Amino acid sequence: MKKVLITFAALALIASVSSCRETEKKTEETVEAAVEAATEATEDAAEATEDAMEATEEDAQDAAEAVEEAAEAVEGHSDAH
């Protein structure tokens, strides 16, 4: 009976140790996947921000040109009268 109990206890110990290793491995994989996803999201956000900044700069230049053209048109219209 003692041998059966000791064998059972040894098997339970082995099972718990291997179970912990599997859990640790799965945890590592999950953390790595989360870090990779966060890195990709950060890179995508940085790229989107850069694109938005470039578009804003282009829009600002277009607006400045439109204002200059409007000012020239007003000056030209005023000079004609």
C-alpha positions as CSV (number, residue, x, y, z in Angstrom):
1,M,0.0,0.0,0.0
2,K,2.9,2.3,0.8
3,K,4.4,1.7,-2.6
4,V,1.1,2.5,-4.3
5,L,0.8,5.8,-2.4
6,I,4.5,6.7,-3.0
7,T,4.1,5.9,-6.7
8,F,0.9,7.9,-6.9
9,A,2.6,10.9,-5.1
10,A,5.6,10.6,-7.5
11,L,3.4,10.6,-10.6
12,A,1.4,13.6,-9.3
13,L,4.7,15.5,-8.7
14,I,6.0,14.7,-12.2
15,A,2.6,15.7,-13.7
16,S,2.6,19.0,-11.9
17,V,6.2,19.8,-12.9
18,S,5.6,19.1,-16.6
19,S,2.3,21.0,-16.4
20,C,4.1,24.0,-15.0
21,R,6.7,23.8,-17.8
22,E,3.9,23.8,-20.4
23,T,2.2,26.7,-18.8
24,E,5.4,28.6,-18.6
25,K,6.1,27.9,-22.3
26,K,2.6,29.0,-23.3
27,T,2.9,32.1,-21.2
28,E,6.2,33.0,-22.9
29,E,4.6,32.4,-26.4
30,T,1.6,34.6,-25.4
31,V,3.9,37.4,-24.2
32,E,6.0,37.3,-27.3
33,A,2.9,37.4,-29.5
34,A,1.6,40.4,-27.5
35,V,4.9,42.2,-27.8
36,E,5.0,41.6,-31.5
37,A,1.4,42.8,-32.0
38,A,2.1,45.9,-29.9
39,T,5.3,46.6,-31.9
40,E,3.4,46.3,-35.2
41,A,0.6,48.5,-34.0
42,T,3.1,51.1,-32.9
43,E,4.8,51.0,-36.2
44,D,1.5,51.3,-38.1
45,A,0.5,54.2,-35.9
46,A,3.8,56.0,-36.5
47,E,3.4,55.5,-40.2
48,A,-0.2,56.8,-40.2
49,T,0.9,59.8,-38.2
50,E,3.7,60.6,-40.6
51,D,1.3,60.3,-43.6
52,A,-1.2,62.6,-41.8
53,M,1.6,65.1,-41.2
54,E,2.7,65.1,-44.8
55,A,-0.9,65.5,-46.0
56,T,-1.4,68.4,-43.5
57,E,1.7,70.1,-44.8
58,E,0.6,69.7,-48.4
59,D,-2.9,71.1,-47.5
60,A,-1.3,74.0,-45.7
61,Q,0.9,74.8,-48.8
62,D,-2.2,74.5,-51.0
63,A,-4.1,76.9,-48.8
64,A,-1.2,79.4,-48.7
65,E,-1.0,79.3,-52.5
66,A,-4.8,79.9,-52.7
67,V,-4.6,82.8,-50.4
68,E,-1.8,84.3,-52.4
69,E,-3.7,83.9,-55.6
70,A,-6.8,85.4,-54.1
71,A,-4.7,88.4,-52.8
72,E,-3.3,88.9,-56.3
73,A,-6.8,88.7,-57.8
74,V,-8.0,91.3,-55.4
75,E,-5.1,93.5,-56.1
76,G,-5.5,93.1,-59.8
77,H,-9.2,93.8,-59.5
78,S,-8.5,96.9,-57.4
79,D,-6.0,98.2,-59.9
80,A,-8.4,97.8,-62.8
81,H,-10.9,100.2,-61.2
